[in-house]
Amino acid sequence: MADAETTRTSPPQPVKDQVSWRAWIVLLLLVCVYSFSWVDRSLLIILIDPLSKDLHVSNTEIGLLTGFGSSLLYSLAGFPIARLADKGSRRMIITAAVSAWSLLTALSGFAGNFIVLALTRFGIAISSAGCSPAAYSLISDYFPQKRRGTAIAIYSLGISIGMWAGLTFGGILEDRFGWRSAFMMLGFPGVLIALLFFLVVKEPKRGQHDTHIEGGDRQYSLEEAAFHIGKHPCFIAIALGLSLLAASNSAFENWIPTYMIRVNHMSSSQVGSISGLFQGVTGFFGTLMCGFLADKLGSRDPRWYLWLPILGFLVMGTGIVMFFRVTGHAMYVCYFLIELSASAFYAPLFTAGQSLLPPRLRALGMATVLFLLNVIGMGAGPFVTGWMSDVLTGHGFVEGLAPAISFMQITGLVGIIFLGYASLHIRACAQNR
């Protein structure tokens, strides 16, 4: 696969810190790709209420689809796909992945029972695993170290854009046409993005901005790769810390639209607009601001890439606990602070993780991070929350869900302990990569 890409390889950058116009175009397309990935995830979230009533699906089953089941498959599929990305064409991998998950999203609209729906969702999870490991690897080869925090923050805007679009348009389409049409109408456009990505993007030279790394283009065997990644306690601590922060966050984000629909008796479009505003628009500006701030502060002291997420969780966790104890406008103030502070997690921690790995291991390294992030964060977070709410339904849905989400904030407290450990060793680990 790598040989087929040789004629499409772009020349190396003559200046270490120079960013070409092509790099910005590739980054824009990666944002579009990532946005469509999150449109699918948030689309299911806003459709939980009508879908569960139509197909008679329990909260635990929904938690399996939005959390643990899909995340486990996503994470396991990420390792072999990331291995291909480190050795072959990242452009082809991303093109195939977008095409597959877009078609499966549309097919979700034809599901007649939970089993069929689960099969399409699990297929989406496997195909989605081809996106981020290859994307992070591409970004590191298109952007120099001093610009990667900003570049990864821009790429991470796909989360906010996708969540805003999925929640907003998913709610509107469900109100007007039903949940089945929402899946179909928001699934098929992704195929066009896949075609555009295939036609425009070229495979860059590996490690062209990391000439200071000895053997930057070296190939690693599977055993060497596993040893190299596993020998960094700082890298593993960052991965675990991010995963536990994400568990606290996803427990809130995955269930709060359904909570608002059932508690406040709001329509899907109303909740979609509100959640899209806070999770999408607020997250958009927060992610961009935190990525830029992390690069500015991190250029002076790399520990800021870890300190910013720690500060972000302390604000977010407090906001989530307070959300269920206030009413009226105060509740929306909490929602705003939750999403703004949660945007401090991903770009700084992904940048810190990338800085610890050589070019040919970055996709596999990010697959390792994403494995833990999705199993613990995106998987266990929503699943355990849904299970706990079912256990507590004897006291009513509202009374069960609110304490379940609040309880999940304990995982974030454990996460900042891991990040605190990593902050003590990141400078030494970066020198020994």
Secondary structure, 3 states (H helix, E strand, C coil): CCHHHHHHCCCCCCCCCCCCHHHHHHHHHHHHHHHHHHHHHHHHHHCHHHHHHHHCCCHHHHHHHHHHHHHHHHHHHHHHHHHHHHHCCHHHHHHHHHHHHHHHHHHHCCCCCHHHHHHHHHHHHHHHCCCHHHHHHHHHHHCCHHHHHHHHHHHHHHHHHHHHHHHHHHHHHHHHHCHHHHHHHHHCHHHHHHHHHHHHCCCCCCCCCCCCCCCCCCCCCHHHHHHHHHCCHHHHHHHHHHHHHHHHHHHHHHHHHHHHHHHHCCCHHHHHHHHHHHHHHHHHHHHHHHHHHHHHHHCCCCCHHHHHHHHHHHHHHHHHHHHCCCCCHHHHHHHHHHHHHHCCCHHHHHHHHHCCCCHHHHHHHHHHHHHHHHHHHHHHHHHHHHHHHHHCHHHCHHHHHHHHHHHCHHHHHHHHHHHHHHHHHHHHHHHCC
